[in-house]
């Protein structure tokens, strides 16, 4: 049923730059994809007063990077005729030459990205399957409904020079690997965005997985609820129900993205008899977009109203395309979320994490000076330049017997070669380093 409040010309929202023939067309995700903006020429046509300087910069950006915006997403960005906007979300999705020109220690660098280690890629010659955690395997699809300029998979999804191209044989080889590794109990579809796959392919792949007895849980991580919520169709939900998909990871940034279309997509699970699907929000922390306690509280409350649990608050990774513009310091996230733990239901709380070489690590809410014995810090730390450094070298003070650090005994705020970093004990019991930011 199409509800009146979903009409694309709803007076509560700015008129979208491209108009469908009718409301049924607007709610068709295939129409949204077919009419997505992907070129400088389309931007020139849609925004008649955009400056030549801006067009030239976007054209330069397009030579190296992909961009894509669905009509739905464009309608959420409040862009004026010159493509300017007071809406902070616009900087996250509209093609930005600022990302291309960004300089600094955290600037985009495919060579520095270290969260996809060669030994974790289990299909020879492919980056599609990653085995980082012992009990789960992750599959990365390529492409997205729209493209986030801060995507931590920029090298796969945005960069036109990427070598990370899928092969027709990847899926079958991945299934063969799972069949001989009974310790793998969970399968995660990620991306890119796996819901860009057509229903028929999703169903075939779910059938393959459900034919493997030791696969217990299946999760999809997707950004469609902020790019194109129309993708959550009755048929897709019925496929999820048929193959008992366990969880849907919902990527979202700001409360403005909780639109009537978002609400309708969540309602579709109820109406098709699969409201019990676990829905978990993954929220990247973005400077000047959602880095306020008030914005995060509004977002988490609205998600809870839709029965979507705040799952992760993700610190923005270094060396991604928008890192210089959007990263806060790690501790800024603690300062933002700590007040919420005293004023909100625990059900709505997300876990604040960093994503590093060894995987995710929870950021402690505590931070104090503390002292350790030299014996306790007789450890080696993997550093961001690939070297090994003694843990004791990160002490801020020392005496004959003790060394002083800041943070917690397993999560230390410090510096390395004049760069702010965090040194922490990962889930494997190994010490590693994460590049912090001086951003506010």
C-alpha positions in Angstrom: 0.0 0.0 0.0 1.3 3.5 -0.9 0.7 5.9 1.9 -0.1 9.5 1.3 2.9 10.7 3.4 5.3 9.0 1.0 4.3 11.2 -1.9 7.6 12.5 -3.4 6.2 16.1 -3.5 5.6 16.0 0.2 5.6 19.7 1.3 7.8 18.8 4.3 10.7 18.1 2.0 12.4 20.1 -0.7 11.4 19.3 -4.2 13.7 16.8 -5.7 15.8 17.8 -8.8 14.4 15.0 -11.0 10.7 14.1 -10.9 9.1 10.7 -11.6 5.9 10.4 -13.6 4.0 9.3 -10.5 4.4 8.1 -6.9 4.6 4.4 -7.9 7.6 5.2 -10.0 9.3 7.1 -7.1 8.8 4.1 -4.9 10.4 1.7 -7.4 14.0 1.1 -6.5 14.8 0.2 -10.1 13.6 3.6 -11.2 15.8 5.1 -8.5 18.9 3.3 -9.8 18.2 4.0 -13.5 17.9 7.7 -12.7 20.8 8.0 -10.4 23.3 10.8 -11.0 26.8 9.5 -12.0 28.4 12.1 -14.3 29.4 15.8 -14.3 27.1 16.3 -17.3 24.1 15.2 -15.3 25.0 17.6 -12.5 25.3 20.4 -15.0 21.7 19.6 -16.3 20.2 19.3 -12.8 21.8 22.4 -11.3 21.5 25.2 -13.8 23.3 27.9 -11.8 26.2 25.8 -10.6 29.5 27.6 -11.3 31.9 26.6 -14.0 34.6 26.4 -11.5 32.6 23.8 -9.5 31.8 21.8 -12.6 35.5 21.8 -13.6 36.5 20.5 -10.2 33.8 17.8 -10.2 34.9 16.8 -13.7 38.4 16.4 -12.4 37.1 14.4 -9.5 35.2 12.1 -11.9 38.4 11.2 -13.7 39.6 9.3 -10.7 36.6 8.5 -8.5 33.1 7.2 -9.0 30.1 9.0 -7.5 26.4 8.1 -7.5 23.3 9.7 -6.0 19.8 8.3 -6.2 16.9 10.7 -6.8 15.8 9.8 -3.2 19.2 10.7 -1.7 19.3 14.0 -3.8 16.0 14.9 -2.3 17.3 14.5 1.2 20.3 16.8 0.6 18.4 20.1 0.1 20.5 21.2 -2.8 19.9 24.6 -4.3 20.0 25.4 -8.0 23.8 26.0 -7.7 24.2 22.6 -5.9 25.0 24.4 -2.6 23.3 23.3 0.6 23.1 24.2 4.2 22.4 20.6 4.9 25.5 19.0 6.5 24.7 15.7 4.9 25.4 17.1 1.4 29.2 17.0 2.0 29.1 13.3 2.7 27.5 12.3 -0.6 27.8 15.1 -3.3 31.1 14.7 -5.2 33.7 16.8 -3.5 37.0 18.0 -5.0 38.0 18.7 -1.4 38.5 15.0 -0.9 40.7 14.9 -4.0 42.9 17.7 -2.8 43.0 16.8 0.9 46.4 16.6 2.4 47.6 15.3 5.7 48.7 12.1 7.5 45.2 10.6 7.3 44.6 11.5 3.6 43.4 8.8 1.2 46.1 6.2 0.6 45.1 2.7 -0.7 48.7 1.5 0.3 48.1 2.5 3.9 44.8 0.8 4.4 45.5 -2.2 6.7 42.1 -3.6 7.7 42.2 -6.2 4.8 45.3 -8.3 5.4 46.5 -10.7 2.7 46.5 -13.7 5.1 42.7 -13.1 5.7 41.8 -13.4 2.0 40.9 -17.0 1.7 40.2 -17.3 -2.1 43.4 -17.1 -4.0 43.6 -14.1 -6.3 40.5 -12.5 -4.9 39.6 -9.9 -2.2 35.9 -11.0 -2.1 36.1 -13.3 1.0 37.7 -12.1 4.2 38.3 -14.3 7.3 39.3 -12.0 10.1 37.4 -13.5 13.0 37.5 -17.2 13.7 33.8 -18.0 13.6 32.7 -15.9 10.7 33.4 -15.2 7.0 32.7 -11.9 5.3 31.8 -11.5 1.6 32.3 -8.1 0.0 30.1 -7.2 -2.9 31.0 -4.4 -5.2 29.0 -1.3 -6.0 26.5 0.7 -4.0 23.1 2.3 -4.5 24.8 5.6 -3.8 28.3 6.4 -2.8 29.5 7.9 0.6 32.6 10.0 0.2 33.9 8.7 3.5 33.5 5.0 2.6 36.2 2.9 4.2 36.1 0.6 1.2 36.9 3.6 -1.1 39.6 1.6 -2.9 37.1 -1.1 -3.8 34.0 1.0 -4.4 35.0 4.5 -5.4 38.5 4.5 -6.9 38.4 3.7 -10.6 42.0 2.5 -10.5 41.1 -0.4 -8.1 42.4 -3.9 -8.9 39.6 -5.3 -6.7 37.3 -6.7 -9.4 35.0 -9.6 -8.8 35.4 -12.8 -10.7 32.6 -15.2 -11.7 34.3 -18.1 -9.9 34.7 -16.3 -6.6 31.4 -17.4 -5.1 31.8 -21.1 -5.8 35.4 -21.0 -4.5 34.2 -19.3 -1.3 31.5 -21.9 -0.7 34.1 -24.6 -1.2 36.2 -23.0 1.5 33.4 -22.8 4.0 32.4 -26.4 3.5 35.8 -27.6 4.8 35.9 -25.1 7.7 33.2 -26.2 10.2 34.4 -23.5 12.7 32.7 -20.9 10.5 29.2 -20.5 11.9 28.3 -17.0 10.6 28.3 -15.5 7.1 28.3 -11.7 6.6 27.2 -10.1 3.3 28.9 -6.7 3.1 30.3 -4.5 0.4 30.0 -2.2 -1.3 26.3 -3.0 -0.8 25.1 -6.6 -1.1 21.5 -5.4 -1.7 22.6 -4.1 -5.0 22.4 -7.7 -6.1 19.1 -8.7 -7.7 16.6 -10.8 -5.7 17.3 -13.9 -7.8 21.0 -13.8 -7.1 20.4 -13.1 -3.4 18.1 -16.1 -3.2 20.6 -18.4 -5.0 23.4 -17.4 -2.7 21.2 -17.8 0.4 20.2 -21.3 -0.8 23.9 -22.2 -1.2 24.6 -21.0 2.4 21.7 -22.8 3.9 22.8 -26.1 2.3 25.9 -25.9 4.5 24.9 -27.4 7.9 27.4 -25.4 10.1 26.3 -22.0 8.9 24.0 -20.9 11.7 23.6 -17.1 11.2 23.5 -14.9 8.1 23.8 -11.1 8.2 23.5 -8.4 5.6 25.3 -5.0 6.1 23.7 -2.4 3.9 23.3 1.3 3.4 20.1 1.1 1.4 18.0 2.6 4.1 19.8 5.9 3.7 20.5 5.6 -0.1 17.3 4.0 -1.4 14.9 2.5 1.2 12.6 1.4 -1.6 15.0 -1.5 -2.1 13.3 -3.2 0.9 10.5 -4.8 -1.1 8.0 -7.4 0.0 9.7 -9.9 -2.2 13.1 -9.2 -0.7 11.7 -9.6 2.8 10.0 -12.9 1.9 13.4 -14.2 0.6 15.0 -13.1 3.9 12.3 -15.0 5.8 12.5 -18.1 3.6 16.2 -18.5 4.3 16.1 -17.2 7.8 18.4 -14.3 7.4 19.3 -13.4 11.0 20.4 -9.8 11.0 20.3 -6.6 8.9 23.1 -4.1 9.6 21.6 -0.6 9.0 24.2 2.0 8.0 23.0 5.5 8.9 24.6 8.8 10.0 22.0 11.5 10.9 18.4 11.7 12.2 17.4 13.5 9.0 17.8 10.2 7.3 14.8 8.8 9.2 12.3 9.7 6.5 8.8 8.4 5.8 10.4 6.1 3.2 12.8 4.8 5.9 9.8 4.1 8.1 7.9 2.4 5.3 10.9 0.1 4.6 11.0 -1.0 8.3 7.2 -1.5 8.3 7.6 -3.8 5.2 9.3 -6.4 7.5 6.2 -6.4 9.7 3.7 -6.6 6.9 5.5 -9.5 5.3 5.7 -11.4 8.5 9.4 -11.0 9.3 9.5 -8.2 11.8 11.6 -10.5 14.1 14.6 -9.9 11.9 17.3 -8.3 14.1 18.1 -4.8 12.9 21.4 -3.2 14.1 22.5 0.4 13.3 26.1 1.1 12.4 26.7 4.8 12.8 30.0 6.4 11.5 31.1 9.4 13.6 31.5 12.4 11.2 33.0 15.7 12.2 30.6 18.6 11.6 27.7 16.2 10.7 26.8 14.1 13.7 29.5 15.0 16.3 27.2 16.3 18.9 25.5 14.6 21.8 22.2 16.1 20.9 22.3 14.8 17.3 23.4 11.3 18.4 20.7 11.1 21.0 18.0 12.1 18.5 19.2 9.5 16.0 19.4 6.7 18.6 16.0 7.5 19.9 14.4 7.5 16.5 16.1 4.3 15.6 14.8 2.7 18.8 11.3 3.8 17.9 11.7 1.9 14.7 13.0 -1.2 16.6 16.5 -0.7 15.2 19.2 -1.0 17.9 22.2 1.3 18.0 24.9 -1.3 17.5 28.2 0.4 16.6 29.3 4.0 16.7 32.3 3.8 14.3 35.2 6.1 14.6 36.0 7.3 11.0 39.0 5.4 9.6 42.2 7.0 8.5 43.4 6.9 4.8 39.9 6.8 3.4 38.7 9.4 0.9 37.0 11.8 3.3 39.2 11.1 6.3 40.9 14.5 6.5 37.5 16.4 6.4 35.4 14.2 8.6 37.6 12.5 11.3 37.3 13.6 14.9 39.7 12.5 17.6 39.0 9.1 19.1 38.4 10.6 22.5 35.9 13.1 21.1 33.6 10.2 20.5 33.8 9.2 24.2 33.0 12.8 25.2 29.9 12.7 23.0 28.5 9.3 24.0 29.3 9.3 27.7 26.5 11.7 28.6 24.0 9.4 26.7 24.8 6.5 29.0 23.3 8.5 31.9 20.2 9.8 30.1 19.1 7.0 27.7 17.8 3.5 27.9 20.6 1.0 27.7 18.7 -0.7 24.9 19.6 2.2 22.5 23.3 2.4 23.4 25.8 1.7 20.6 29.2 0.3 21.3 31.9 2.8 20.3 34.7 1.2 18.3 37.7 1.7 16.1 38.4 -0.5 13.1 42.1 -1.3 12.8 44.4 -3.9 11.3 43.4 -6.7 13.7 39.7 -5.9 13.7 37.3 -3.8 15.8 38.3 -2.7 19.3 35.9 -1.2 21.9 36.9 2.3 22.9 36.8 2.5 26.8 34.8 5.3 28.4 37.5 5.7 31.0 40.7 7.7 30.5 43.2 8.3 33.3 46.9 8.5 34.0 48.3 5.2 35.4 51.6 3.5 36.1 52.8 0.1 35.1 55.9 -1.9 35.9 58.6 -2.5 33.3 57.8 -6.2 33.4 54.2 -5.5 32.6 55.1 -3.5 29.5 57.6 -5.9 28.1 55.6 -6.2 24.8 56.0 -5.3 21.2 53.5 -3.1 19.3 52.7 -3.3 15.6 53.1 0.3 14.4 51.4 2.1 11.5 54.6 2.1 9.4 54.8 -1.7 9.7 57.6 -1.8 12.2 57.6 -3.3 15.7 58.0 -0.9 18.6 58.5 -1.6 22.4 55.4 -0.7 24.4 57.5 1.1 27.0 58.5 3.7 24.4 54.9 5.1 24.6 55.2 6.0 28.3 54.9 9.7 29.0 57.0 9.5 32.2 59.2 6.9 33.8 61.4 6.2 36.9 63.5 3.3 37.9 60.7 0.9 38.3 57.5 2.3 36.8 56.2 3.9 33.5 53.3 6.3 33.2 50.7 6.1 30.5 47.4 7.7 29.6 44.1 5.9 28.9 43.6 2.4 30.3 46.0 -0.6 30.6 44.7 -2.0 27.3 44.0 1.2 25.4 46.7 3.9 25.5 46.5 7.5 24.1 49.9 8.5 22.9 51.9 9.7 19.9 54.2 8.2 17.4 56.6 10.2 15.2 54.7 13.3 16.1 51.4 11.8 15.1 48.5 11.2 17.6 47.9 7.5 17.9 46.2 4.9 20.1 48.1 1.8 21.1 45.8 -1.1 22.2 45.5 -4.8 22.9 43.4 -6.4 20.2 41.1 -9.3 20.4 43.9 -11.7 19.5 46.0 -10.6 22.5 48.4 -8.6 20.3 49.4 -4.9 20.7 48.8 -2.7 17.7 48.6 0.9 16.7 45.7 3.0 15.3 46.2 6.5 13.8 44.2 9.1 15.8 43.3 12.6 14.7 43.8 16.1 16.0 40.3 16.9 14.7 38.0 18.5 17.2 
